[in-house]
Amino acid sequence: MIKKVREITKVLLEKGFREETGKHHIYYWFFLDGKKTSVNTYFSHSASEANDFLLSQISKQLKFQKKDHLLRFIDCYIDEPAYTKMLLDGKYVRREENNSPNGKPSQ
């Protein structure tokens, strides 16, 4: 299976990722509640297609159990809330606990 990088990056940007351009790569970081997480992937500036090997690597970077799950994510069968829940349930990301109105953690 081959997917266009343009298609993948468009979906990433629609589902909570933000783009950062580096010297040799373009990075996509997942943000939760406005904060950058450790979940990310990247593409070479010259990349136009992602083959099976690259899709498998992206799948691992984005914390999917199987490449098929990544493909479902790209094809919009998995939306941002479902992806966020998967990351939270797998403890790949966490929400900051902040329940008090003054911005300080409650005790």
N, C-alpha and C positions, 0 to 999 in steps of 0.2 A: 504494500500500500504506500502511496506517495501523497503527501498533502502539500499544498502551497504554503510557504512560510507566511505570506501575506494573510492568508485565511486564519492561520493559527494565531498570529499576533493581534489581529482584529478581535478575535474571540477573547484573548487574554485581557485586552484593554476594556472589553465590555463586562468582564467578570471580576473586577477588583484588582487587576494588575496595573502597574504604572511602568512606563518605559524610561530607561536611563541609557544614554548613549555613551559608550566608552570608545577608546582608541581603536580597538579591533573587533568589538562585539557590541550588540545592542542587548541590554539586560531587561528582563521583565520581572518585577518584584511584586509579590502579593501584599496588599495593604488590608489590614483589619482595623476597623474603627479609627481610620486615619493614620495608623502607625504601620511602618514597614516591618514585615515579618522576615523570617529566614527562608521562606519558600520562594524560589526563583528559578528561572531558566534563562538561556541566552542564545543568540544566533549571531553568526558572522555577518558583517555588513553585506557581504556578497551572496549570502544564502538566498536561494529562491524556492527550493524544494526540500522537504524533509522525507527521507526514505525510512524504511522499517527500523533500521538501526537507530537513527536520530529520534524517531518517534518513541522508541523504547527508552532512550536516555531522557527525553523530555518527560515521559511518564514517571520515571523514577524521581526526577527533580521536583515534579509537581505533586509527589506523594500518592500517586495512584497505584493500586495493587496490580493492575494489569494494563497493558497497552490499550485493550479494548475500552477501558474506562476513560482513558484520555480521548480516544476517538469519539466516544459518546459526549464528552465534554465539548470537544471541538464542533460536533454536529448539533450542539445545543439541546441534548437530551438531559444534561446535568446543568442546572442553572447555578448562579452565584450563591444563593442561600444554601443549596444542597452541597456545593463544594466547600463552603465555609463550615458547614456542619461536619462534613467528612474530616476536615483538617482539625477542627476542635475535638471531635470524638477520638481521633487518632493521636491527640496531644502533640500535633505538629506546630500548632499555634495556640495561643490562649488569650483570652480577653483580660484586660486589666480590671481588677476589682476596684471600683470607685463608686461607692454608693452615697457618699455624703455630698451635699450641695456646694460645699466650699472647696471641692477639688481634692481634699485629703482623704485617704482611705479611712473607712469607718473602723472602729475598734471594738 
